[in-house]
Amino acid sequence: MSNSRRYQTGYRPKIAPAVGAALGAALIASLLVFTRAQAAPASVEPASVSSWSLGLGYLRYQRPYIGKDYWNRMIPLFNVNERDFYVHGLNFGWHAWRHGTQSLDIIARPDAMHYNASENPALAGMTTKLATVMAGLAWRWRFQRHLSLNTSALGDLLRRNDGTTLEVRLVSPWRTGNWFFRPTVGLEWLSSNYVNYYFGVTRAEARTGRPVYAGRSTLNEKAGISFGRELGGHFAATAGAYWTHYGSGVTGSPIVGHSSTISLLVGLYYHF
């Protein structure tokens, strides 16, 4: 069965059924709040010690495609911290192992990359590509009070891009008074399957000025900062800005018009 046909007819989880049932169902329920073709970027953690929080955020997500590249939407935000389970924004995780300042987690999170060719004239003739949910393992080591090393290895849970991502980040969380800050910088590797799904051009999609392109693996540079403030009365405000500089495997595509993107998120949480 061809890739285009398989993406239209359904999917099969790539990870263990137990993990897919527990994490996939919760994530899909959240994603259905908007549409099946969109998702949210990495979370903004609220400045809170509360175990449970619920919020609403406004996302301005920039994609690197030519033509219409911004997607704006109101999205739900969650913050749950239990003994072994947590939800930050729309990112779900379970602590499989912890020792001192290290932890190994099973995680699942939405991947926001997508485009709808019918909404972007510059991509006329291209097959619409859907957002997905990436799931796998994440290792975190907090080696200083305000500095931690975060890594992850994720695969496509919904079998849309059949790709893999690897990421390593330095994160520096700070809290002073009612304020919370969390700058981060890192690298992200995307497999050839991932790049080819979102940025490749098939023979059927090729046009004058848009040649055939087979995506290849690439390395992206990433940086961001999230911050928040307790407002009193169980409320907290959060905001974040996230920058990505794409590698040559992405920027070499004829449907890509930006080598770097910046996405913004602002939100308000209520602590229970």
N, C-alpha and C positions, 0 to 999 in steps of 0.2 A: 504494500500500500504506500502511495507517495506521501511525502511530508505534508503537502498542502491538503490532501484528502484527510489524513489522520488528524490534523489540527481542527478540521471542521466537524469531524464526527465524534470526537471524544478524546479521552486520555486515560492512562493507567499510571498510578503512582509508582515512582521509582524506588521509594524507600519502604521499610517494613510496614505491613498493614497496620500494626498497632500505633506506630508513630503517625502514619497518615490519618488514621481515624481521629486521634486525639488532637493533633495540631492542625491538620488540613481542614477539618470541619469547622473549627472555631474561626480560622482565618477566612474561609470562604464565606461564612455568615457575615463577617465584617465587610468583606469586599462587595457583597451584594447591596450594601447601602448605596454605592454609587452605580457602577455598571460592571459587567463582566470583562470589560476591556481596559479598565483603569485600576490603579493602585496607588499607594502612598510611599514616599521615600522613608529613609531612616527616621526613627522617632526623635522627638524632643522630649526629654524626660522632665517632668514637672518638679519644681523646687518644693518637695514635699516629703515628709516622713510617714504620711498616711499609707496604709496598706491598700486602700481601694480609692480610686479616683476615676471620674468620668468627665469627658470634656468634648468640646467641639473646636475644630481648627479650620483655618482657611489656607489652602495650599496653592501656591503659584509654582508649578513645576515646569521647568524648561527642558526640552529635548533637543538633541543636536541636529534634527532634520532640517532640510531646506523648507522654505515656506512657513506655514503656521507651526510654531515650535513651542508655544506655551499652552498649558492645560491648567485651568483654574477651577477649583471645586471646594465646597465645604466637605470636611471629612470627620468621622468620629474619632476620638482619641481615648485611650484607656491607660490606666496605670494601676497594675495589680502586683503586689509583692507578697508572696507567701513563702513558706519555708523552702520549697523546692521549685515552685512554679512562679512565673512572672509574665506580665504583659506590659510593654512600654510602647505607647502609641498604637501601632498595629503589628508590633513585633512580639512573637510568642517564644517563650523559652522554658526549659526544664533543666535544673541542675542535676546532671547524671553523676557527677563526682566533684567533691570539693576538698581541698587540703590547704590550710593556712590561707594565703592570699591568692591561691590559684583555683580555677574552676573549669570544668569541662561540661558544656551544655549541649543539649539537643534543641535546635532553634528552627523557627520557620518565620519568614517575613515576606511581605509583598515586594515584587520587583515592578517598578513603575514604568519601565520602558515599554512603549507601544506607539502605534499610530493607526489612524483610520483614514484610508486613502480618500474616502468620499468627503471628508472634511478639510482636506488639504489639496488644492488644485495642483500644487507642485509635485504631488505624488500620484497623480492620476495614472491609472493603469497598474499600480502596485497592489499586491494582496495585503489586506489589512492584517496587522500583527497585534496580538493580544498581550496584555500584561500577564504575569504569572505569579506563582508563589515559590520561592526558593527555600529549601530546607536542608539541614545537615548538622555539622558539628561546629562549635565555637569554643575556643580556649582563651581564657582571660587570666593574666598574671598582673596583679597590682604590686609592683616592685618598689614603689615609693608612695608616700602618703597622697601625693597629688599627681601620680603618673602611673598609667597601666598600659600593658601591651595586649591588644585584642586581635585575635586571628579567627578566620572562619573558612570552611570549605563547604560549599553549598551546591546542590543539584536541583534541577527543575522538577518540582513536585507534580506539576500538572502536565508534564510532557509536551509543553508548547514549543520551547526552543531546544529541548534536549541538551541544554548546555550546562556548564559548570563555571562557578566563580570561586576564586581564592582571594582573600583579603587580609591585609595586616595593617593595623592602625595603632598609633600612639594617642591615648586619650588622657586629658588632664582635668579631672573634675575639681571644682572649687565651690565652697559655700562660705558666704560671709553675711551674717545677719539674716535678713529675709531673702537674700539674693542667691542664685545658683548659676554657675557658669560651667560650660563643658566644651572647650575647644578640642579639636581632633585633626589629625593629619595622617594620611596613609596611602597605600598602593592597592590597586584592585586588578587582578588578572581575569580576563574573560576568555573562555574557550572559543574555538573556531565555530562550533555549532551555535553558540550564543550569538556571536557577531554575525554569522551568516543569516540567522533567522531575522534579526532586527535590521540589518544593514546590507544584506546581500541583494543582488538584482539577478533574476533568472532571465533566460532567453525570451520567455513570454512577456516579461515586464520591461525589457530593454526598449529604449526609444532613442531618437536622435538627441544627443547630448546626455544620454543616460545609458552607458554601455553595461554589458554584463559584468557583474562583480561577485566574486566568491569571497566571503568574509574569512578572515584568518584571526587567530588568537592575538590578543593585544593587552597592553598594560596601561591602565589609567592612573592618573594622579588625583588624589581627593583631599579636600580640606573642608572644615566646617566649624561652626560654633552654635551651640544652643545655650539659652539662658532663660531664667524664670524668676519670678518674684511672688512671694506670699502676699496676698492682698487683704487677708483677714476675713473672718466670717466663712471659713472653709474654702475660699476661692484662691486660685493661683493662676497667674498669667505666664505664658511661655512664648518663645519665639526662636527661630533658628534660620541660618543661612548656610547653604551647602554648595560647594564649588567642585566641579569635575573637569579635568583636562583629559581629553580622550587620546588614546594611542593611535598609531598609524593604521592599525587594522580597521578602526572605525572611521577615521578622517579620510581614508582613501576611498571610501564609498561615494558614488556619485549622488546619493540621496542625502548626504550629510552636508550641512552648510555652516556648522559651528564647531570649532575645535575645543571650545570650553562652554560650560553652561553653569548657571547659578539658579538654584531653587530656593524658595522662601516659604516658611510656615509660621503662622501665628495661631495661638490657641488660648483657651480658657478652660481650666479644670475646676471641678467641685470635689472636695475631699469628704468622704463619708466617715 
